[in-house]
């Protein structure tokens, strides 16, 4: 379980580090902000895609380990399944969060900042603590 948890934590902190590096690069003006600020079509399409993906992925992330297929896989493969589904859950939050941060700096639209903030807050609810990992392994055994 320790190795699985370590991989999940590395993924989470790695994604947050990449997001912070993007923020640092733009805030220190290494790369200029607002490269696509005047492109209304691109901004609209990006906003729709990111907002819809967040609206679909956030509930999915919270319900993922309650699905019968996931529980059966957790029961069968144990830690391998925890790693697979845990990584999927983290990436479903981290990738749109990083895309929203990048979109914020490309379009300089606060909508993207708030979207990234919402996704970052959701990460607190799926943080792969030792207690959560053990609880999810136990839940897979008892929910039949």
N, CA, C and O atoms as a GROMACS GRO file, in nm:
protein
  576
    1UNK      N    1   0.083  -0.120   0.000
    1UNK     CA    2   0.000   0.000   0.000
    1UNK      C    3   0.087   0.126   0.000
    1UNK      O    4   0.049   0.228  -0.058
    2UNK      N    5   0.204   0.120   0.064
    2UNK     CA    6   0.290   0.238   0.072
    2UNK      C    7   0.339   0.281  -0.066
    2UNK      O    8   0.344   0.400  -0.096
    3UNK      N    9   0.374   0.183  -0.149
    3UNK     CA   10   0.423   0.216  -0.283
    3UNK      C   11   0.312   0.281  -0.367
    3UNK      O   12   0.336   0.380  -0.436
    4UNK      N   13   0.194   0.226  -0.359
    4UNK     CA   14   0.079   0.281  -0.432
    4UNK      C   15   0.051   0.423  -0.387
    4UNK      O   16   0.032   0.513  -0.469
    5UNK      N   17   0.048   0.443  -0.257
    5UNK     CA   18   0.022   0.577  -0.202
    5UNK      C   19   0.131   0.675  -0.244
    5UNK      O   20   0.103   0.791  -0.274
    6UNK      N   21   0.255   0.628  -0.245
    6UNK     CA   22   0.366   0.714  -0.283
    6UNK      C   23   0.353   0.759  -0.429
    6UNK      O   24   0.381   0.875  -0.461
    7UNK      N   25   0.311   0.669  -0.517
    7UNK     CA   26   0.292   0.702  -0.659
    7UNK      C   27   0.178   0.804  -0.673
    7UNK      O   28   0.190   0.901  -0.748
    8UNK      N   29   0.069   0.782  -0.600
    8UNK     CA   30  -0.044   0.875  -0.606
    8UNK      C   31  -0.004   1.013  -0.554
    8UNK      O   32  -0.040   1.115  -0.613
    9UNK      N   33   0.069   1.017  -0.444
    9UNK     CA   34   0.113   1.145  -0.390
    9UNK      C   35   0.210   1.216  -0.485
    9UNK      O   36   0.203   1.337  -0.502
   10UNK      N   37   0.300   1.139  -0.547
   10UNK     CA   38   0.394   1.198  -0.642
   10UNK      C   39   0.320   1.258  -0.760
   10UNK      O   40   0.355   1.366  -0.807
   11UNK      N   41   0.219   1.190  -0.807
   11UNK     CA   42   0.138   1.241  -0.918
   11UNK      C   43   0.068   1.371  -0.878
   11UNK      O   44   0.071   1.469  -0.953
   12UNK      N   45   0.007   1.371  -0.762
   12UNK     CA   46  -0.064   1.490  -0.715
   12UNK      C   47   0.031   1.608  -0.698
   12UNK      O   48   0.004   1.716  -0.750
   13UNK      N   49   0.140   1.588  -0.625
   13UNK     CA   50   0.233   1.698  -0.600
   13UNK      C   51   0.306   1.739  -0.726
   13UNK      O   52   0.342   1.856  -0.742
   14UNK      N   53   0.330   1.645  -0.817
   14UNK     CA   54   0.392   1.680  -0.945
   14UNK      C   55   0.302   1.770  -1.028
   14UNK      O   56   0.348   1.867  -1.087
   15UNK      N   57   0.173   1.738  -1.031
   15UNK     CA   58   0.078   1.821  -1.105
   15UNK      C   59   0.068   1.960  -1.043
   15UNK      O   60   0.063   2.060  -1.114
   16UNK      N   61   0.065   1.966  -0.912
   16UNK     CA   62   0.059   2.096  -0.845
   16UNK      C   63   0.188   2.176  -0.868
   16UNK      O   64   0.183   2.298  -0.882
   17UNK      N   65   0.300   2.108  -0.872
   17UNK     CA   66   0.427   2.175  -0.900
   17UNK      C   67   0.430   2.231  -1.042
   17UNK      O   68   0.476   2.343  -1.063
   18UNK      N   69   0.382   2.154  -1.138
   18UNK     CA   70   0.376   2.203  -1.276
   18UNK      C   71   0.285   2.325  -1.284
   18UNK      O   72   0.318   2.424  -1.350
   19UNK      N   73   0.170   2.318  -1.217
   19UNK     CA   74   0.078   2.433  -1.215
   19UNK      C   75   0.146   2.556  -1.154
   19UNK      O   76   0.132   2.667  -1.205
   20UNK      N   77   0.217   2.537  -1.045
   20UNK     CA   78   0.287   2.649  -0.981
   20UNK      C   79   0.399   2.704  -1.070
   20UNK      O   80   0.424   2.824  -1.071
   21UNK      N   81   0.465   2.617  -1.144
   21UNK     CA   82   0.569   2.664  -1.236
   21UNK      C   83   0.509   2.747  -1.349
   21UNK      O   84   0.568   2.848  -1.390
   22UNK      N   85   0.394   2.706  -1.400
   22UNK     CA   86   0.326   2.785  -1.503
   22UNK      C   87   0.289   2.921  -1.447
   22UNK      O   88   0.309   3.023  -1.513
   23UNK      N   89   0.236   2.924  -1.326
   23UNK     CA   90   0.202   3.051  -1.262
   23UNK      C   91   0.326   3.137  -1.245
   23UNK      O   92   0.324   3.257  -1.274
   24UNK      N   93   0.433   3.078  -1.199
   24UNK     CA   94   0.557   3.151  -1.177
   24UNK      C   95   0.612   3.210  -1.307
   24UNK      O   96   0.656   3.325  -1.310
   25UNK      N   97   0.610   3.132  -1.414
   25UNK     CA   98   0.662   3.178  -1.543
   25UNK      C   99   0.582   3.297  -1.594
   25UNK      O  100   0.640   3.394  -1.644
   26UNK      N  101   0.450   3.291  -1.582
   26UNK     CA  102   0.367   3.402  -1.630
   26UNK      C  103   0.371   3.522  -1.537
   26UNK      O  104   0.373   3.636  -1.583
   27UNK      N  105   0.372   3.499  -1.406
   27UNK     CA  106   0.371   3.611  -1.312
   27UNK      C  107   0.503   3.687  -1.311
   27UNK      O  108   0.504   3.806  -1.278
   28UNK      N  109   0.612   3.623  -1.344
   28UNK     CA  110   0.741   3.692  -1.349
   28UNK      C  111   0.768   3.750  -1.488
   28UNK      O  112   0.877   3.801  -1.514
   29UNK      N  113   0.670   3.741  -1.576
   29UNK     CA  114   0.677   3.796  -1.712
   29UNK      C  115   0.786   3.734  -1.798
   29UNK      O  116   0.837   3.798  -1.890
   30UNK      N  117   0.822   3.611  -1.769
   30UNK     CA  118   0.912   3.538  -1.858
   30UNK      C  119   0.839   3.514  -1.990
   30UNK      O  120   0.898   3.523  -2.097
   31UNK      N  121   0.710   3.483  -1.979
   31UNK     CA  122   0.621   3.474  -2.095
   31UNK      C  123   0.512   3.577  -2.074
   31UNK      O  124   0.456   3.588  -1.965
   32UNK      N  125   0.480   3.652  -2.177
   32UNK     CA  126   0.378   3.756  -2.165
   32UNK      C  127   0.239   3.696  -2.153
   32UNK      O  128   0.206   3.597  -2.219
   33UNK      N  129   0.159   3.757  -2.067
   33UNK     CA  130   0.020   3.715  -2.049
   33UNK      C  131  -0.065   3.769  -2.163
   33UNK      O  132  -0.029   3.868  -2.227
   34UNK      N  133  -0.176   3.706  -2.187
   34UNK     CA  134  -0.274   3.756  -2.281
   34UNK      C  135  -0.240   3.736  -2.427
   34UNK      O  136  -0.280   3.816  -2.511
   35UNK      N  137  -0.169   3.632  -2.459
   35UNK     CA  138  -0.131   3.606  -2.599
   35UNK      C  139  -0.254   3.586  -2.688
   35UNK      O  140  -0.250   3.618  -2.807
   36UNK      N  141  -0.362   3.534  -2.632
   36UNK     CA  142  -0.485   3.511  -2.710
   36UNK      C  143  -0.600   3.598  -2.660
   36UNK      O  144  -0.716   3.564  -2.683
   37UNK      N  145  -0.570   3.707  -2.592
   37UNK     CA  146  -0.674   3.789  -2.528
   37UNK      C  147  -0.776   3.846  -2.626
   37UNK      O  148  -0.891   3.866  -2.587
   38UNK      N  149  -0.739   3.871  -2.747
   38UNK     CA  150  -0.833   3.930  -2.842
   38UNK      C  151  -0.914   3.829  -2.923
   38UNK      O  152  -1.003   3.867  -2.998
   39UNK      N  153  -0.884   3.702  -2.908
   39UNK     CA  154  -0.948   3.598  -2.987
   39UNK      C  155  -1.073   3.547  -2.914
   39UNK      O  156  -1.066   3.453  -2.835
   40UNK      N  157  -1.187   3.610  -2.943
   40UNK     CA  158  -1.312   3.579  -2.873
   40UNK      C  159  -1.361   3.437  -2.903
   40UNK      O  160  -1.412   3.370  -2.814
   41UNK      N  161  -1.345   3.392  -3.027
   41UNK     CA  162  -1.391   3.257  -3.062
   41UNK      C  163  -1.313   3.151  -2.986
   41UNK      O  164  -1.371   3.059  -2.929
   42UNK      N  165  -1.182   3.164  -2.984
   42UNK     CA  166  -1.098   3.067  -2.914
   42UNK      C  167  -1.128   3.068  -2.764
   42UNK      O  168  -1.131   2.964  -2.699
   43UNK      N  169  -1.150   3.187  -2.710
   43UNK     CA  170  -1.181   3.200  -2.568
   43UNK      C  171  -1.314   3.133  -2.535
   43UNK      O  172  -1.326   3.063  -2.434
   44UNK      N  173  -1.415   3.154  -2.619
   44UNK     CA  174  -1.545   3.093  -2.597
   44UNK      C  175  -1.537   2.941  -2.603
   44UNK      O  176  -1.590   2.872  -2.516
   45UNK      N  177  -1.472   2.890  -2.706
   45UNK     CA  178  -1.461   2.744  -2.722
   45UNK      C  179  -1.383   2.684  -2.605
   45UNK      O  180  -1.422   2.580  -2.551
   46UNK      N  181  -1.276   2.748  -2.565
   46UNK     CA  182  -1.196   2.700  -2.452
   46UNK      C  183  -1.279   2.702  -2.324
   46UNK      O  184  -1.275   2.607  -2.246
   47UNK      N  185  -1.353   2.808  -2.303
   47UNK     CA  186  -1.437   2.819  -2.182
   47UNK      C  187  -1.543   2.710  -2.180
   47UNK      O  188  -1.566   2.647  -2.077
   48UNK      N  189  -1.607   2.687  -2.292
   48UNK     CA  190  -1.711   2.584  -2.297
   48UNK      C  191  -1.652   2.446  -2.269
   48UNK      O  192  -1.707   2.369  -2.190
   49UNK      N  193  -1.541   2.416  -2.333
   49UNK     CA  194  -1.479   2.284  -2.314
   49UNK      C  195  -1.435   2.265  -2.170
   49UNK      O  196  -1.462   2.160  -2.110
   50UNK      N  197  -1.368   2.364  -2.112
   50UNK     CA  198  -1.318   2.349  -1.975
   50UNK      C  199  -1.431   2.347  -1.873
   50UNK      O  200  -1.426   2.271  -1.776
   51UNK      N  201  -1.532   2.430  -1.892
   51UNK     CA  202  -1.643   2.433  -1.797
   51UNK      C  203  -1.725   2.304  -1.803
   51UNK      O  204  -1.762   2.250  -1.699
   52UNK      N  205  -1.752   2.256  -1.924
   52UNK     CA  206  -1.828   2.130  -1.935
   52UNK      C  207  -1.748   2.012  -1.882
   52UNK      O  208  -1.803   1.923  -1.818
   53UNK      N  209  -1.619   2.011  -1.909
   53UNK     CA  210  -1.538   1.901  -1.856
   53UNK      C  211  -1.536   1.904  -1.704
   53UNK      O  212  -1.542   1.798  -1.641
   54UNK      N  213  -1.527   2.020  -1.644
   54UNK     CA  214  -1.529   2.029  -1.498
   54UNK      C  215  -1.665   1.986  -1.444
   54UNK      O  216  -1.672   1.915  -1.344
   55UNK      N  217  -1.772   2.029  -1.509
   55UNK     CA  218  -1.907   1.990  -1.464
   55UNK      C  219  -1.929   1.840  -1.473
   55UNK      O  220  -2.003   1.784  -1.392
   56UNK      N  221  -1.867   1.775  -1.569
   56UNK     CA  222  -1.882   1.631  -1.583
   56UNK      C  223  -1.785   1.554  -1.494
   56UNK      O  224  -1.821   1.452  -1.435
   57UNK      N  225  -1.662   1.604  -1.483
   57UNK     CA  226  -1.558   1.527  -1.415
   57UNK      C  227  -1.566   1.535  -1.262
   57UNK      O  228  -1.536   1.436  -1.195
   58UNK      N  229  -1.604   1.648  -1.208
   58UNK     CA  230  -1.605   1.661  -1.062
   58UNK      C  231  -1.700   1.560  -0.997
   58UNK      O  232  -1.659   1.490  -0.905
   59UNK      N  233  -1.826   1.549  -1.041
   59UNK     CA  234  -1.911   1.445  -0.980
   59UNK      C  235  -1.859   1.303  -1.008
   59UNK      O  236  -1.867   1.216  -0.922
   60UNK      N  237  -1.806   1.283  -1.127
   60UNK     CA  238  -1.752   1.151  -1.162
   60UNK      C  239  -1.638   1.113  -1.068
   60UNK      O  240  -1.629   0.998  -1.025
   61UNK      N  241  -1.551   1.207  -1.038
   61UNK     CA  242  -1.438   1.182  -0.948
   61UNK      C  243  -1.487   1.140  -0.810
   61UNK      O  244  -1.432   1.048  -0.749
   62UNK      N  245  -1.589   1.207  -0.760
   62UNK     CA  246  -1.638   1.176  -0.626
   62UNK      C  247  -1.716   1.046  -0.618
   62UNK      O  248  -1.724   0.985  -0.511
   63UNK      N  249  -1.773   1.002  -0.729
   63UNK     CA  250  -1.852   0.879  -0.730
   63UNK      C  251  -1.776   0.759  -0.785
   63UNK      O  252  -1.829   0.647  -0.784
   64UNK      N  253  -1.656   0.779  -0.833
   64UNK     CA  254  -1.582   0.674  -0.903
   64UNK      C  255  -1.568   0.546  -0.821
   64UNK      O  256  -1.590   0.437  -0.873
   65UNK      N  257  -1.532   0.558  -0.695
   65UNK     CA  258  -1.507   0.439  -0.614
   65UNK      C  259  -1.635   0.375  -0.561
   65UNK      O  260  -1.629   0.275  -0.490
   66UNK      N  261  -1.749   0.432  -0.594
   66UNK     CA  262  -1.876   0.374  -0.553
   66UNK      C  263  -1.938   0.286  -0.662
   66UNK      O  264  -2.036   0.216  -0.637
   67UNK      N  265  -1.880   0.288  -0.780
   67UNK     CA  266  -1.933   0.208  -0.890
   67UNK      C  267  -1.901   0.061  -0.868
   67UNK      O  268  -1.795   0.025  -0.816
   68UNK      N  269  -1.994  -0.022  -0.910
   68UNK     CA  270  -1.981  -0.166  -0.891
   68UNK      C  271  -1.857  -0.221  -0.963
   68UNK      O  272  -1.784  -0.303  -0.908
   69UNK      N  273  -1.833  -0.176  -1.085
   69UNK     CA  274  -1.718  -0.224  -1.162
   69UNK      C  275  -1.587  -0.191  -1.092
   69UNK      O  276  -1.496  -0.273  -1.087
   70UNK      N  277  -1.578  -0.072  -1.039
   70UNK     CA  278  -1.456  -0.030  -0.970
   70UNK      C  279  -1.439  -0.110  -0.841
   70UNK      O  280  -1.328  -0.155  -0.811
   71UNK      N  281  -1.545  -0.129  -0.766
   71UNK     CA  282  -1.537  -0.209  -0.643
   71UNK      C  283  -1.495  -0.352  -0.672
   71UNK      O  284  -1.413  -0.409  -0.600
   72UNK      N  285  -1.552  -0.410  -0.778
   72UNK     CA  286  -1.513  -0.547  -0.815
   72UNK      C  287  -1.367  -0.554  -0.855
   72UNK      O  288  -1.297  -0.649  -0.819
   73UNK      N  289  -1.321  -0.454  -0.929
   73UNK     CA  290  -1.180  -0.450  -0.968
   73UNK      C  291  -1.090  -0.434  -0.846
   73UNK      O  292  -0.984  -0.495  -0.838
   74UNK      N  293  -1.132  -0.352  -0.751
   74UNK     CA  294  -1.055  -0.331  -0.628
   74UNK      C  295  -1.048  -0.461  -0.547
   74UNK      O  296  -0.946  -0.492  -0.486
   75UNK      N  297  -1.157  -0.535  -0.546
   75UNK     CA  298  -1.160  -0.661  -0.474
   75UNK      C  299  -1.069  -0.765  -0.539
   75UNK      O  300  -1.003  -0.843  -0.471
   76UNK      N  301  -1.067  -0.764  -0.673
   76UNK     CA  302  -0.990  -0.862  -0.748
   76UNK      C  303  -0.841  -0.828  -0.752
   76UNK      O  304  -0.757  -0.914  -0.723
   77UNK      N  305  -0.806  -0.704  -0.786
   77UNK     CA  306  -0.666  -0.668  -0.807
   77UNK      C  307  -0.604  -0.592  -0.690
   77UNK      O  308  -0.484  -0.565  -0.692
   78UNK      N  309  -0.680  -0.559  -0.592
   78UNK     CA  310  -0.634  -0.490  -0.471
   78UNK      C  311  -0.557  -0.362  -0.500
   78UNK      O  312  -0.613  -0.266  -0.553
   79UNK      N  313  -0.429  -0.359  -0.466
   79UNK     CA  314  -0.351  -0.236  -0.479
   79UNK      C  315  -0.330  -0.192  -0.624
   79UNK      O  316  -0.319  -0.073  -0.651
   80UNK      N  317  -0.325  -0.287  -0.714
   80UNK     CA  318  -0.312  -0.251  -0.856
   80UNK      C  319  -0.432  -0.171  -0.904
   80UNK      O  320  -0.418  -0.075  -0.979
   81UNK      N  321  -0.550  -0.212  -0.858
   81UNK     CA  322  -0.671  -0.138  -0.894
   81UNK      C  323  -0.676  -0.003  -0.825
   81UNK      O  324  -0.718   0.096  -0.884
   82UNK      N  325  -0.631   0.000  -0.700
   82UNK     CA  326  -0.627   0.129  -0.628
   82UNK      C  327  -0.537   0.227  -0.701
   82UNK      O  328  -0.569   0.346  -0.713
   83UNK      N  329  -0.424   0.178  -0.750
   83UNK     CA  330  -0.332   0.265  -0.824
   83UNK      C  331  -0.396   0.312  -0.955
   83UNK      O  332  -0.392   0.431  -0.986
   84UNK      N  333  -0.456   0.221  -1.029
   84UNK     CA  334  -0.518   0.256  -1.157
   84UNK      C  335  -0.629   0.358  -1.139
   84UNK      O  336  -0.629   0.463  -1.202
   85UNK      N  337  -0.725   0.326  -1.052
   85UNK     CA  338  -0.840   0.414  -1.034
   85UNK      C  339  -0.803   0.541  -0.959
   85UNK      O  340  -0.861   0.647  -0.985
   86UNK      N  341  -0.708   0.533  -0.867
   86UNK     CA  342  -0.663   0.652  -0.797
   86UNK      C  343  -0.592   0.750  -0.890
   86UNK      O  344  -0.613   0.871  -0.882
   87UNK      N  345  -0.507   0.697  -0.978
   87UNK     CA  346  -0.441   0.783  -1.077
   87UNK      C  347  -0.543   0.847  -1.170
   87UNK      O  348  -0.535   0.966  -1.201
   88UNK      N  349  -0.638   0.766  -1.216
   88UNK     CA  350  -0.742   0.820  -1.304
   88UNK      C  351  -0.816   0.933  -1.236
   88UNK      O  352  -0.843   1.037  -1.296
   89UNK      N  353  -0.850   0.912  -1.109
   89UNK     CA  354  -0.924   1.014  -1.035
   89UNK      C  355  -0.842   1.142  -1.020
   89UNK      O  356  -0.895   1.252  -1.039
   90UNK      N  357  -0.715   1.129  -0.987
   90UNK     CA  358  -0.630   1.248  -0.973
   90UNK      C  359  -0.613   1.320  -1.106
   90UNK      O  360  -0.620   1.443  -1.112
   91UNK      N  361  -0.590   1.245  -1.212
   91UNK     CA  362  -0.569   1.307  -1.343
   91UNK      C  363  -0.695   1.374  -1.396
   91UNK      O  364  -0.686   1.474  -1.469
   92UNK      N  365  -0.812   1.320  -1.361
   92UNK     CA  366  -0.937   1.383  -1.405
   92UNK      C  367  -0.956   1.521  -1.341
   92UNK      O  368  -1.033   1.602  -1.392
   93UNK      N  369  -0.889   1.548  -1.232
   93UNK     CA  370  -0.893   1.681  -1.171
   93UNK      C  371  -0.773   1.765  -1.211
   93UNK      O  372  -0.786   1.885  -1.238
   94UNK      N  373  -0.655   1.705  -1.214
   94UNK     CA  374  -0.532   1.781  -1.235
   94UNK      C  375  -0.517   1.832  -1.379
   94UNK      O  376  -0.473   1.946  -1.399
   95UNK      N  377  -0.553   1.753  -1.477
   95UNK     CA  378  -0.536   1.796  -1.617
   95UNK      C  379  -0.625   1.917  -1.649
   95UNK      O  380  -0.575   2.015  -1.704
   96UNK      N  381  -0.756   1.913  -1.616
   96UNK     CA  382  -0.836   2.034  -1.641
   96UNK      C  383  -0.792   2.154  -1.556
   96UNK      O  384  -0.804   2.268  -1.599
   97UNK      N  385  -0.740   2.128  -1.436
   97UNK     CA  386  -0.691   2.238  -1.353
   97UNK      C  387  -0.572   2.306  -1.420
   97UNK      O  388  -0.567   2.429  -1.427
   98UNK      N  389  -0.478   2.227  -1.469
   98UNK     CA  390  -0.361   2.285  -1.536
   98UNK      C  391  -0.402   2.355  -1.666
   98UNK      O  392  -0.347   2.460  -1.700
   99UNK      N  393  -0.497   2.297  -1.737
   99UNK     CA  394  -0.545   2.360  -1.861
   99UNK      C  395  -0.614   2.493  -1.829
   99UNK      O  396  -0.601   2.589  -1.905
  100UNK      N  397  -0.687   2.498  -1.720
  100UNK     CA  398  -0.755   2.622  -1.680
  100UNK      C  399  -0.655   2.730  -1.640
  100UNK      O  400  -0.675   2.847  -1.672
  101UNK      N  401  -0.549   2.692  -1.573
  101UNK     CA  402  -0.445   2.789  -1.536
  101UNK      C  403  -0.380   2.845  -1.662
  101UNK      O  404  -0.361   2.966  -1.674
  102UNK      N  405  -0.348   2.757  -1.754
  102UNK     CA  406  -0.288   2.802  -1.880
  102UNK      C  407  -0.384   2.892  -1.957
  102UNK      O  408  -0.343   2.995  -2.011
  103UNK      N  409  -0.512   2.855  -1.961
  103UNK     CA  410  -0.612   2.937  -2.031
  103UNK      C  411  -0.626   3.074  -1.964
  103UNK      O  412  -0.646   3.174  -2.032
  104UNK      N  413  -0.616   3.077  -1.831
  104UNK     CA  414  -0.625   3.206  -1.761
  104UNK      C  415  -0.515   3.300  -1.809
  104UNK      O  416  -0.541   3.418  -1.835
  105UNK      N  417  -0.395   3.250  -1.820
  105UNK     CA  418  -0.285   3.336  -1.861
  105UNK      C  419  -0.285   3.365  -2.011
  105UNK      O  420  -0.234   3.468  -2.054
  106UNK      N  421  -0.342   3.277  -2.091
  106UNK     CA  422  -0.350   3.304  -2.234
  106UNK      C  423  -0.458   3.406  -2.268
  106UNK      O  424  -0.439   3.491  -2.355
  107UNK      N  425  -0.572   3.397  -2.198
  107UNK     CA  426  -0.685   3.484  -2.230
  107UNK      C  427  -0.704   3.597  -2.128
  107UNK      O  428  -0.778   3.691  -2.155
  108UNK      N  429  -0.640   3.589  -2.013
  108UNK     CA  430  -0.654   3.683  -1.902
  108UNK      C  431  -0.802   3.703  -1.869
  108UNK      O  432  -0.853   3.815  -1.864
  109UNK      N  433  -0.869   3.592  -1.846
  109UNK     CA  434  -1.010   3.590  -1.812
  109UNK      C  435  -1.024   3.523  -1.676
  109UNK      O  436  -0.986   3.407  -1.661
  110UNK      N  437  -1.079   3.594  -1.576
  110UNK     CA  438  -1.089   3.537  -1.442
  110UNK      C  439  -1.173   3.409  -1.432
  110UNK      O  440  -1.160   3.334  -1.336
  111UNK      N  441  -1.259   3.386  -1.530
  111UNK     CA  442  -1.339   3.263  -1.531
  111UNK      C  443  -1.249   3.140  -1.521
  111UNK      O  444  -1.279   3.047  -1.447
  112UNK      N  445  -1.141   3.141  -1.595
  112UNK     CA  446  -1.050   3.027  -1.595
  112UNK      C  447  -0.978   3.014  -1.461
  112UNK      O  448  -0.949   2.903  -1.415
  113UNK      N  449  -0.948   3.126  -1.399
  113UNK     CA  450  -0.883   3.124  -1.268
  113UNK      C  451  -0.976   3.058  -1.166
  113UNK      O  452  -0.932   2.973  -1.088
  114UNK      N  453  -1.102   3.098  -1.165
  114UNK     CA  454  -1.197   3.041  -1.070
  114UNK      C  455  -1.220   2.893  -1.096
  114UNK      O  456  -1.235   2.815  -1.002
  115UNK      N  457  -1.223   2.856  -1.220
  115UNK     CA  458  -1.239   2.715  -1.255
  115UNK      C  459  -1.121   2.633  -1.203
  115UNK      O  460  -1.139   2.525  -1.148
  116UNK      N  461  -0.999   2.685  -1.221
  116UNK     CA  462  -0.880   2.617  -1.170
  116UNK      C  463  -0.884   2.609  -1.018
  116UNK      O  464  -0.843   2.509  -0.959
  117UNK      N  465  -0.932   2.714  -0.954
  117UNK     CA  466  -0.942   2.716  -0.809
  117UNK      C  467  -1.042   2.611  -0.759
  117UNK      O  468  -1.015   2.542  -0.661
  118UNK      N  469  -1.156   2.599  -0.825
  118UNK     CA  470  -1.255   2.498  -0.788
  118UNK      C  471  -1.196   2.358  -0.801
  118UNK      O  472  -1.213   2.275  -0.712
  119UNK      N  473  -1.127   2.332  -0.911
  119UNK     CA  474  -1.066   2.201  -0.932
  119UNK      C  475  -0.956   2.174  -0.829
  119UNK      O  476  -0.941   2.061  -0.783
  120UNK      N  477  -0.880   2.276  -0.792
  120UNK     CA  478  -0.776   2.260  -0.691
  120UNK      C  479  -0.836   2.230  -0.554
  120UNK      O  480  -0.783   2.148  -0.479
  121UNK      N  481  -0.947   2.294  -0.522
  121UNK     CA  482  -1.015   2.266  -0.395
  121UNK      C  483  -1.065   2.122  -0.393
  121UNK      O  484  -1.061   2.056  -0.289
  122UNK      N  485  -1.112   2.074  -0.506
  122UNK     CA  486  -1.160   1.935  -0.513
  122UNK      C  487  -1.049   1.834  -0.484
  122UNK      O  488  -1.076   1.724  -0.438
  123UNK      N  489  -0.926   1.873  -0.510
  123UNK     CA  490  -0.813   1.783  -0.482
  123UNK      C  491  -0.800   1.751  -0.333
  123UNK      O  492  -0.753   1.644  -0.296
  124UNK      N  493  -0.843   1.843  -0.248
  124UNK     CA  494  -0.839   1.818  -0.104
  124UNK      C  495  -0.931   1.701  -0.065
  124UNK      O  496  -0.904   1.630   0.032
  125UNK      N  497  -1.037   1.682  -0.141
  125UNK     CA  498  -1.134   1.578  -0.109
  125UNK      C  499  -1.094   1.440  -0.161
  125UNK      O  500  -1.157   1.340  -0.126
  126UNK      N  501  -0.991   1.434  -0.244
  126UNK     CA  502  -0.943   1.305  -0.293
  126UNK      C  503  -0.796   1.285  -0.261
  126UNK      O  504  -0.730   1.199  -0.320
  127UNK      N  505  -0.743   1.363  -0.168
  127UNK     CA  506  -0.603   1.352  -0.130
  127UNK      C  507  -0.573   1.209  -0.085
  127UNK      O  508  -0.642   1.156   0.002
  128UNK      N  509  -0.471   1.146  -0.144
  128UNK     CA  510  -0.446   1.004  -0.114
  128UNK      C  511  -0.371   0.981   0.018
  128UNK      O  512  -0.255   0.939   0.020
  129UNK      N  513  -0.438   1.011   0.127
  129UNK     CA  514  -0.377   0.986   0.257
  129UNK      C  515  -0.377   0.835   0.284
  129UNK      O  516  -0.448   0.760   0.217
  130UNK      N  517  -0.298   0.793   0.380
  130UNK     CA  518  -0.292   0.650   0.415
  130UNK      C  519  -0.429   0.603   0.462
  130UNK      O  520  -0.472   0.492   0.432
  131UNK      N  521  -0.497   0.688   0.537
  131UNK     CA  522  -0.629   0.654   0.589
  131UNK      C  523  -0.730   0.636   0.475
  131UNK      O  524  -0.808   0.541   0.476
  132UNK      N  525  -0.728   0.727   0.376
  132UNK     CA  526  -0.820   0.718   0.263
  132UNK      C  527  -0.793   0.592   0.181
  132UNK      O  528  -0.886   0.522   0.143
  133UNK      N  529  -0.666   0.564   0.153
  133UNK     CA  530  -0.633   0.445   0.075
  133UNK      C  531  -0.680   0.318   0.145
  133UNK      O  532  -0.737   0.229   0.080
  134UNK      N  533  -0.658   0.309   0.276
  134UNK     CA  534  -0.703   0.192   0.352
  134UNK      C  535  -0.855   0.183   0.352
  134UNK      O  536  -0.911   0.075   0.339
  135UNK      N  537  -0.920   0.297   0.368
  135UNK     CA  538  -1.066   0.299   0.371
  135UNK      C  539  -1.125   0.256   0.237
  135UNK      O  540  -1.225   0.184   0.233
  136UNK      N  541  -1.062   0.298   0.128
  136UNK     CA  542  -1.113   0.260  -0.004
  136UNK      C  543  -1.090   0.112  -0.032
  136UNK      O  544  -1.170   0.048  -0.100
  137UNK      N  545  -0.982   0.057   0.020
  137UNK     CA  546  -0.960  -0.087   0.006
  137UNK      C  547  -1.061  -0.165   0.088
  137UNK      O  548  -1.110  -0.268   0.042
  138UNK      N  549  -1.094  -0.118   0.208
  138UNK     CA  550  -1.193  -0.184   0.292
  138UNK      C  551  -1.332  -0.173   0.233
  138UNK      O  552  -1.410  -0.268   0.240
  139UNK      N  553  -1.364  -0.057   0.176
  139UNK     CA  554  -1.497  -0.036   0.117
  139UNK      C  555  -1.519  -0.132   0.003
  139UNK      O  556  -1.631  -0.180  -0.016
  140UNK      N  557  -1.416  -0.161  -0.073
  140UNK     CA  558  -1.429  -0.254  -0.185
  140UNK      C  559  -1.464  -0.394  -0.133
  140UNK      O  560  -1.537  -0.467  -0.200
  141UNK      N  561  -1.413  -0.431  -0.017
  141UNK     CA  562  -1.440  -0.564   0.038
  141UNK      C  563  -1.581  -0.574   0.095
  141UNK      O  564  -1.646  -0.678   0.081
  142UNK      N  565  -1.629  -0.468   0.160
  142UNK     CA  566  -1.755  -0.475   0.233
  142UNK      C  567  -1.878  -0.443   0.150
  142UNK      O  568  -1.988  -0.479   0.192
  143UNK      N  569  -1.866  -0.378   0.036
  143UNK     CA  570  -1.984  -0.336  -0.041
  143UNK      C  571  -2.024  -0.440  -0.144
  143UNK      O  572  -2.008  -0.416  -0.264
  144UNK      N  573  -2.071  -0.548  -0.105
  144UNK     CA  574  -2.121  -0.650  -0.199
  144UNK      C  575  -2.259  -0.692  -0.161
  144UNK      O  576  -2.318  -0.777  -0.228
   0.00000   0.00000   0.00000
